[in-house]
Amino acid sequence: MRDFVSAAFAFPTAVFSVLLLVVAGYWVVVSLGALHVESLDTGGDTGGDAGGDDVGVLDVAGLGGVPITVAVSLLIAFGWFASLAAATVVHGPFAPAVVLVVAVGVAWLVTRLAVLALRRLFTAAPGPSRADLLGRPCVIRTGSVTSTFGQAEVTAADGSSAIVQVRQAGDGGLRAGSAAYIYGYDDTGEFFWVVEDPSTLA
């Protein structure tokens, strides 16, 4: 046990050990519901037509297609195992450098293979675009809707629902639970214009 601990906290395995502790802590927090797997990911805008062609570091490394938290966690875990294993067989004055290079290379290769297998699990159909939401009914989810504030829940044609930013022109009676219709989109403010459902008016 003492030899294992010594190896785990000897350079360069110690680097992976510290990172692995951080990863373990992150997944504990995720399991408790305080964070989501996608918490460190970019995106999440309701508009499915937003730019999705950006190429990130993980894409360049061949590790894209899964949440960044998943890819990084796998990379660190495999790097730790590879470093620990290599440290037991590689000796000499240049051993730390050799172990680090081997660990990073093996971790990348195994993670890439794992990501290729996991991509299909995280591949989702493209979400509705902003244009698809125009003309659809929605339900107000904030206490009121003004020309500067408001949110509503809208259900797309495919059955998916999302909370979107909404505004209304002038003063109206829209409040939490009110039925409304989306009739326009403001590209500058990135919100939808809504109007109260005529059938609910007295």
Secondary structure, DSSP 8 states (H G I E B T S, - for coil): -HHHHHHHTSTTHHHHHHHHHHHHHHHHHHHTTSS-TTTT-S---S-TTS------HHHHTT--SS-HHHHHHHHHHHHHHHHHHHHHH--STTHHHHHHHHHHHHHHHHHHHHHHHHHHHH-------HHHHTT-EEEE-SSB--SS--EEEEE-TTS-EEEEEEE-SS----BTT-EEEEEEEETTTTEEEEEE-GGG--
